[in-house]
């Protein structure tokens, strides 16, 4: 537990140093104000940005910066398990993503006066944001350079995010929505839109599928991309430490 606490504290410090904490605060405040005072704007569009674009970009950047600066773990953290490092990074990222959740929930309930279950919205938000944080971490790990990471952002947003956003705004015929079922962003949109609507208007099987497939995405990426990479990284640190001691 001490290793976990140290990892979380160090991760928060780095996120503050990278100005990520400041950026999330500013974006959350601006989006909350926009949702509250501009009724002609569909709040789902801004929620989509917060849920399945911002986590991917922000936390992929933060992890990539950790590797560039050699600050992913300190020497005393070499005994940590790969999953402990992953869970610590996921915990800090989810904590920061609670900032927009709190501000936007207040605006939706108090200003826009939408009738929906806050508890279900929290659970749906937590799942959807968590999945996209994992996707962001995985993108950072498979991107060998800043150029590749930037290209990964563009490809992810165009292929996985634009379709659900266009669909939500009526720019894509609804009959084509099931072609987007491979997209985590689409699945997040299905789940959150049904919750915010206050009534399950999508087929029950689609809602359950959106939950199960998102969980599957997170588990597969964590076990087969993130865990092996952290394991190899820790092994490399141990080899370097042994070489120095010799």
C-alpha positions, 0 to 999 in steps of 0.5 A, a space after each residue: 500500500 505504501 508503494 501505491 500511495 507513493 506512486 499516486 502522490 508522485 503522479 499527481 505532482 507530475 500532472 501538476 507540473 505538466 499543467 494538466 491539472 490547470 488545463 482540466 480545471 479551465 476546460 471543465 469550468 468553460 464547458 460547465 458555463 457553456 452548458 449552463 448559459 447557452 441552451 441552444 448548445 447540445 450538452 452531449 457534444 461537450 460531454 463527449 469531448 470530456 469523456 472520450 477525447 480529453 482523457 485519451 489526449 491528456 493522459 497519453 501526453 502525460 505518460 509519454 512525458 513521463 517516459 521522456 523525462 524518465 519519471 515514470 517510477 523512481 529507483 525505489 519503485 522498481 519493486 512495484 508490480 506492473 499492475 500497481 503502477 497501472 492502477 495508480 495512474 488510473 486512480 490519479 487520472 480518474 480523480 482528475 476527471 471527477 472535476 468536470 463530472 462534478 461541475 457539469 452534473 451541478 449545471 445539468 441538474 440545477 441550471 438545465 434542470 434535467 431529470 436523470 439519475 445522478 447515480 447512474 450518470 456517475 457509474 456510466 461516466 466512470 466506466 466510459 472515462 476509465 476506458 478512454 484513459 486506458 486507451 490513452 495510456 495504451 496509445 502512449 505506450 505503442 507510440 515511439 515518438 511525439 509525431 507518432 503519438 500526434 498521428 495516433 490522436 488524429 486517427 483515433 479522433 477521426 475513426 472512433 470519435 467523429 462518427 458518434 458525434 455526427 450521429 448524435 447531431 443528426 448528421 449520420 442517418 440512424 440506420 448506420 449507427 450499428 456500424 459504429 459498434 466497434 467504437 468505444 466512443 459510440 458505446 460510451 455515447 449510447 450509455 450516457 445518452 440513455 442515462 441523461 435522457 432519463 429513459 432507456 430509449 435504445 434497445 436493452 441489448 445495446 445498452 448492456 453490450 455497451 457496458 460489456 464491450 467497454 469493460 472488455 476493451 479496458 481489460 484487454 488493453 490493460 492485460 496485453 498492452 499496458 501490463 507487459 510494457 510496464 513489466 519490461 520497463 521495470 525489468 530494464 530498470 532492474 538491469 540498469 541498477 544491477 549494472 551500476 552496482 557492479 
